[in-house]
């Protein structure tokens, strides 16, 4: 009788031990992260020159906007250009503030040839970065009716 | 004999998820995460054992690269009475599904989400082995 009770107890313990043992399954998960370089600009600035100090060239006009960037590369840069040349005597400049750790080229005159405006952008995501436009005109430019230019910004990935 | 009635809990999966590939972002935001919910898992728990309940934990064989997060979410199998917790996977087993009732068999979807910060940089194709373990809850 005692022997039977001992055997039954041992069997129960063995059964519980079996249930407590771990059972596993495995999966293989494959992943990758591609090179990502994205920029966006907000706002459509308007620049109007309508005054001057007597004896000086017309007073320049300025306007602001913002831009944002995401890159997961090192040393990305941004260039800017416009689709067609400015009227004679008018100069459109742009100055992009630099995101953290990057370098701004300062005020750059826009033309149909792309020019670097920000360099050394490295692995960041940042919004609400300032951009300032400046329009200058000589008196010789005369009156210029409302016209527009599309500024094309291009981000080129680093390494 | 009680040993025959209790048996052992099991867990199986329906194969490997597809490639998780991050390739874009909204400018100013971190890269856009991606997910895969094409696979399922099946759990089986034995009868008996009083108020026995079972837990599923998950871990990977090597930590993810810095700035890259692989999160697994196990949906709750219908009628299992379990609770689920999304798990950011690393080498430490972490509880993904808890308190599955005894004497239960059921399946549900498993979702993997891959997230990366910009600081993570470019990550070439890599893989991790995910281990799902079902044990008797303490």
Interface residues (C-beta under 8 A of the other chain):
Chain A: X11 X12 X14 X15 X16 X18 X19 X20 X21 X22 X23 X24 X25 X26 X27 X28 X29 X30 X31 X32 X33 X34 X35 X36 X38 X39 X40 X67 X68 X69 X70 X71 X72 X73 X74 X123 X124 X125 X126 X127 X128
Chain B: X1 X2 X3 X5 X6 X7 X8 X9 X10 X11 X12 X13 X15 X16 X17 X18 X19 X20 X21 X22 X23 X24 X25 X26 X27 X28 X29 X30 X31 X39 X41 X46 X48 X49 X52 X60 X68 X70 X112 X114 X116 X117 X118 X119 X120 X121 X122 X123 X124 X125 X126 X127 X128 X129 X130 X131 X132 X133 X134 X135 X136
